[in-house]
Amino acid sequence: MLGMTEVIMDNLDPEWVKCFDVPYKFEEQQLFKVVVYDIDDFQNLKAWDKHDLVGELEFTLHEVVTTKDQILIKPISKTKKDATIEIVGEEIQGGGDNE
């Protein structure tokens, strides 16, 4: 698991602030999965079986970096037609120790 965002309470259109730094490897297919839950038990955040699954999405990093403005919008739920998630990519100059 790469990480977990903050929990946003009582919001049908949440905007998460947490970002994840992921080095883009041009020659590799980097597959990611986003899973969104409606959290009811705040004392046991990672007890996934105690929460309601809102939806999930699998995507590649290549999809994000090659889409217009690096904003990938995809459906996240098979049951709610208008439920989408927006994945935003941002290029960070420098590279650091991950190169």
MARBA-3410 file (N, C-alpha, C, O; in Angstrom, 1 decimal):
99
0.9,-1.2,0.0,0.0,0.0,0.0,0.9,1.2,0.0,1.8,1.4,0.8 ~ 0.6,2.1,-0.9,1.4,3.4,-1.1,1.1,4.3,0.1,2.0,5.0,0.6 ~ -0.2,4.4,0.4,-0.6,5.3,1.5,-2.0,5.5,1.6,-2.8,4.9,0.9 ~ -2.4,6.4,2.6,-3.8,6.6,2.8,-4.0,8.1,3.0,-3.2,8.8,3.6 ~ -5.1,8.6,2.4,-5.4,10.0,2.5,-6.0,10.3,3.9,-6.2,9.4,4.7
-6.2,11.6,4.1,-7.0,12.0,5.3,-8.4,11.6,5.1,-8.9,11.4,4.0 ~ -9.1,11.5,6.3,-10.6,11.2,6.2,-11.3,12.5,6.2,-11.1,13.4,6.9 ~ -12.3,12.6,5.3,-13.1,13.8,5.1,-14.5,13.4,5.5,-15.1,12.5,5.0 ~ -15.0,14.0,6.5,-16.3,13.7,7.1,-17.5,14.4,6.5,-17.4,15.5,6.1 ~ -18.5,13.6,6.3,-19.8,14.1,5.8,-19.7,15.0,4.6,-20.2,16.2,4.6
-19.2,14.5,3.5,-19.0,15.3,2.3,-19.2,14.3,1.1,-18.5,13.4,1.0 ~ -20.2,14.7,0.3,-20.5,13.9,-0.9,-19.6,14.2,-2.1,-19.7,13.5,-3.1 ~ -18.8,15.3,-1.9,-17.9,15.7,-3.0,-16.6,16.1,-2.4,-16.1,17.2,-2.5 ~ -15.9,15.1,-1.8,-14.6,15.4,-1.1,-13.5,15.8,-2.0,-13.4,15.3,-3.1 ~ -12.6,16.6,-1.5,-11.4,17.0,-2.1,-10.2,16.7,-1.2,-10.1,17.4,-0.2
-9.5,15.6,-1.5,-8.4,15.2,-0.6,-7.2,16.1,-0.8,-6.9,16.5,-2.0 ~ -6.4,16.4,0.2,-5.3,17.3,0.2,-4.0,16.5,0.0,-3.0,16.9,-0.6 ~ -4.0,15.3,0.7,-2.7,14.5,0.7,-2.3,14.1,-0.7,-3.1,13.7,-1.6 ~ -1.0,14.3,-1.0,-0.4,13.9,-2.2,0.6,12.8,-2.0,1.1,12.5,-0.9 ~ 0.8,12.0,-3.1,1.8,10.9,-3.1,2.9,11.2,-4.1,2.6,11.3,-5.3
4.1,11.2,-3.7,5.2,11.3,-4.6,5.6,10.0,-5.2,5.9,9.0,-4.5 ~ 5.4,9.9,-6.5,5.7,8.6,-7.2,6.6,8.9,-8.4,6.3,9.7,-9.3 ~ 7.8,8.3,-8.4,8.7,8.5,-9.6,8.1,7.8,-10.8,7.7,6.7,-10.8 ~ 8.0,8.6,-11.9,7.5,8.1,-13.2,8.6,7.3,-13.9,9.7,7.9,-14.2 ~ 8.4,6.1,-14.2,9.3,5.3,-14.9,8.8,5.0,-16.3,7.9,4.2,-16.5
9.3,5.8,-17.3,8.8,5.8,-18.6,8.7,4.4,-19.2,7.7,4.1,-20.0 ~ 9.6,3.5,-19.0,9.7,2.2,-19.6,8.9,1.1,-18.9,8.8,0.0,-19.3 ~ 8.2,1.5,-17.7,7.5,0.5,-17.0,6.0,0.9,-16.9,5.6,2.0,-17.0 ~ 5.1,-0.2,-16.8,3.7,0.1,-16.6,3.5,0.1,-15.1,3.5,-0.9,-14.4 ~ 3.2,1.3,-14.6,3.0,1.4,-13.1,1.5,1.5,-12.8,0.8,2.5,-13.1
1.0,0.4,-12.3,-0.4,0.2,-12.0,-0.7,0.7,-10.6,0.0,0.3,-9.6 ~ -1.8,1.5,-10.4,-2.2,1.9,-9.1,-3.7,1.6,-8.9,-4.4,1.5,-9.9 ~ -4.1,1.5,-7.7,-5.5,1.3,-7.4,-5.9,2.2,-6.3,-5.2,2.4,-5.2 ~ -7.0,2.9,-6.5,-7.6,3.8,-5.5,-8.9,3.1,-5.0,-9.7,2.7,-5.8 ~ -9.0,3.1,-3.7,-10.2,2.5,-3.1,-10.8,3.5,-2.1,-10.1,4.1,-1.3
-12.1,3.8,-2.3,-12.7,4.9,-1.5,-13.8,4.2,-0.6,-14.6,3.4,-1.0 ~ -13.7,4.5,0.7,-14.6,4.0,1.7,-15.4,5.1,2.4,-14.9,6.2,2.5 ~ -16.7,4.7,2.8,-17.4,5.6,3.7,-17.1,5.1,5.1,-17.6,4.0,5.4 ~ -16.4,5.8,5.8,-15.9,5.4,7.1,-16.9,5.7,8.2,-17.4,6.8,8.3 ~ -17.2,4.7,8.9,-18.2,4.8,10.0,-17.5,4.6,11.4,-18.0,5.2,12.4
-16.5,3.9,11.5,-15.8,3.6,12.7,-14.5,4.3,12.7,-13.5,3.8,12.2 ~ -14.4,5.5,13.3,-13.2,6.3,13.3,-12.1,5.8,14.2,-11.0,6.3,14.1 ~ -12.5,4.9,15.1,-11.5,4.3,16.0,-10.7,3.2,15.3,-9.6,2.9,15.7 ~ -11.2,2.7,14.2,-10.6,1.6,13.5,-10.6,1.9,12.0,-11.2,1.2,11.2 ~ -9.8,2.9,11.7,-9.8,3.4,10.3,-9.4,2.3,9.3,-9.9,2.3,8.2
-8.5,1.4,9.6,-8.0,0.4,8.7,-8.8,-0.9,8.7,-8.3,-1.9,8.1 ~ -9.8,-0.9,9.5,-10.7,-2.1,9.5,-11.7,-2.0,8.4,-12.9,-1.8,8.6 ~ -11.2,-2.3,7.2,-11.9,-2.1,5.9,-13.3,-2.8,5.9,-14.2,-2.3,5.3 ~ -13.3,-4.0,6.5,-14.6,-4.7,6.5,-15.7,-4.1,7.4,-16.8,-4.5,7.3 ~ -15.3,-3.1,8.2,-16.3,-2.4,9.0,-16.9,-1.1,8.3,-17.7,-0.4,8.8
-16.3,-0.8,7.1,-16.7,0.4,6.4,-17.4,0.0,5.1,-17.3,-1.1,4.6 ~ -18.2,1.0,4.5,-18.9,0.8,3.3,-18.0,1.2,2.1,-17.5,2.3,2.1 ~ -17.8,0.2,1.2,-17.0,0.5,0.0,-17.8,1.4,-0.9,-18.9,1.1,-1.3 ~ -17.2,2.6,-1.3,-17.9,3.5,-2.2,-17.6,3.1,-3.6,-18.4,3.1,-4.5 ~ -16.3,2.8,-3.9,-15.9,2.4,-5.2,-14.4,2.3,-5.3,-13.6,2.6,-4.4
-13.9,1.8,-6.4,-12.5,1.7,-6.6,-12.1,1.9,-8.1,-13.0,1.8,-9.0 ~ -10.9,2.2,-8.3,-10.4,2.5,-9.7,-9.0,2.0,-9.8,-8.1,2.3,-9.0 ~ -8.7,1.3,-10.9,-7.3,1.0,-11.2,-6.9,1.8,-12.4,-7.7,2.0,-13.4 ~ -5.7,2.3,-12.4,-5.2,3.2,-13.5,-3.7,3.1,-13.5,-3.0,2.6,-12.6 ~ -3.1,3.5,-14.7,-1.7,3.5,-14.8,-1.2,5.0,-14.7,-1.9,5.9,-15.0
0.0,5.1,-14.2,0.6,6.4,-14.1,0.8,7.1,-15.5,0.7,8.3,-15.6 ~ 1.0,6.2,-16.5,1.1,6.7,-17.9,-0.2,7.4,-18.3,-0.2,8.4,-19.0 ~ -1.4,6.8,-17.9,-2.7,7.5,-18.2,-2.7,8.9,-17.6,-3.3,9.8,-18.3 ~ -2.2,9.1,-16.4,-2.3,10.4,-15.8,-1.4,11.4,-16.5,-1.8,12.5,-16.8 ~ -0.1,11.0,-16.8,0.8,12.0,-17.3,0.6,12.3,-18.8,1.0,13.3,-19.3
-0.2,11.4,-19.5,-0.5,11.7,-20.9,-1.8,12.3,-21.2,-2.1,12.7,-22.3 ~ -2.7,12.4,-20.2,-4.0,13.1,-20.4,-3.8,14.6,-20.3,-2.9,15.1,-19.8 ~ -4.8,15.3,-20.9,-4.8,16.8,-20.9,-4.6,17.3,-19.5,-5.4,17.0,-18.6 ~ -3.7,18.2,-19.4,-3.4,18.9,-18.1,-3.0,17.9,-17.0,-3.1,18.3,-15.8 ~ -2.7,16.7,-17.3,-2.4,15.6,-16.3,-3.6,15.4,-15.3,-3.3,15.3,-14.1
-4.8,15.5,-15.8,-6.0,15.3,-14.9,-6.8,14.1,-15.5,-7.4,14.3,-16.5 ~ -6.7,13.0,-14.8,-7.4,11.8,-15.2,-8.8,11.8,-14.4,-8.8,11.7,-13.2 ~ -9.9,11.7,-15.1,-11.2,11.6,-14.5,-11.8,10.3,-14.9,-12.0,10.1,-16.1 ~ -12.2,9.4,-14.0,-12.7,8.1,-14.3,-13.8,7.8,-13.3,-13.9,8.3,-12.2 ~ -14.8,6.9,-13.8,-15.8,6.5,-12.9,-15.2,5.6,-11.8,-14.3,4.8,-12.0
-15.7,5.7,-10.6,-15.2,5.0,-9.4,-16.2,4.0,-8.9,-15.8,3.1,-8.1 ~ -17.4,4.1,-9.4,-18.4,3.2,-8.9,-19.2,2.6,-10.0,-19.5,3.3,-11.0 ~ -19.5,1.3,-9.9,-20.3,0.7,-10.9,-21.8,0.8,-10.7,-22.6,0.6,-11.6 ~ -22.1,1.2,-9.5,-23.6,1.4,-9.1,-24.1,2.8,-9.2,-25.2,3.0,-9.5 ~ -23.2,3.8,-9.0,-23.6,5.2,-9.1,-23.0,5.8,-10.3,-21.7,6.0,-10.4
-23.8,6.1,-11.3,-23.2,6.5,-12.6,-22.4,7.8,-12.6,-21.5,7.9,-13.4 ~ -22.8,8.7,-11.7,-22.1,10.0,-11.7,-21.0,10.0,-10.7,-20.4,11.1,-10.5 ~ -20.6,8.9,-10.1,-19.5,8.9,-9.1,-18.2,8.7,-9.8,-17.9,7.7,-10.5 ~ -17.4,9.8,-9.8,-16.1,9.8,-10.5,-15.0,10.2,-9.5,-15.3,10.7,-8.4 ~ -13.8,9.9,-9.9,-12.6,10.4,-9.1,-11.7,11.1,-10.1,-11.6,10.7,-11.2
-11.0,12.1,-9.6,-10.1,12.9,-10.4,-8.7,12.7,-9.8,-8.4,13.0,-8.6 ~ -7.8,12.2,-10.6,-6.4,12.0,-10.2,-5.6,13.0,-11.0,-5.7,13.1,-12.2 ~ -4.9,13.8,-10.2,-4.1,14.9,-10.8,-2.6,14.7,-10.6,-2.1,14.4,-9.6 ~ -1.9,14.7,-11.8,-0.5,14.6,-11.8,0.2,15.9,-11.8,-0.3,16.9,-12.4 ~ 1.4,16.0,-11.2,2.2,17.2,-11.2,3.6,16.8,-11.3,4.2,16.0,-10.5
4.3,17.4,-12.3,5.7,17.1,-12.5,6.5,17.9,-11.5,6.4,19.1,-11.4 ~ 7.4,17.2,-10.8,8.3,17.9,-9.9,9.7,17.8,-10.5,10.3,16.7,-10.7 ~ 10.3,19.0,-10.7,11.7,19.0,-11.2,12.7,18.6,-10.2,12.5,18.9,-9.0 ~ 13.8,18.0,-10.6,14.9,17.7,-9.7,15.2,16.3,-9.7,16.4,15.9,-9.9 ~ 14.3,15.4,-9.3,14.5,14.0,-9.3,15.0,13.5,-8.0,14.5,12.4,-7.6
15.9,14.1,-7.3,16.4,13.7,-6.0,17.1,12.4,-6.0,17.8,12.0,-7.0 ~ 16.9,11.6,-5.0,17.6,10.3,-4.8,17.0,9.1,-5.5,17.5,8.0,-5.5 ~ 15.8,9.3,-6.1,15.0,8.2,-6.7,15.5,7.9,-8.1,15.0,7.0,-8.7 ~ 16.5,8.6,-8.6,16.9,8.4,-10.0,18.0,7.4,-10.0,18.5,7.0,-11.1
END
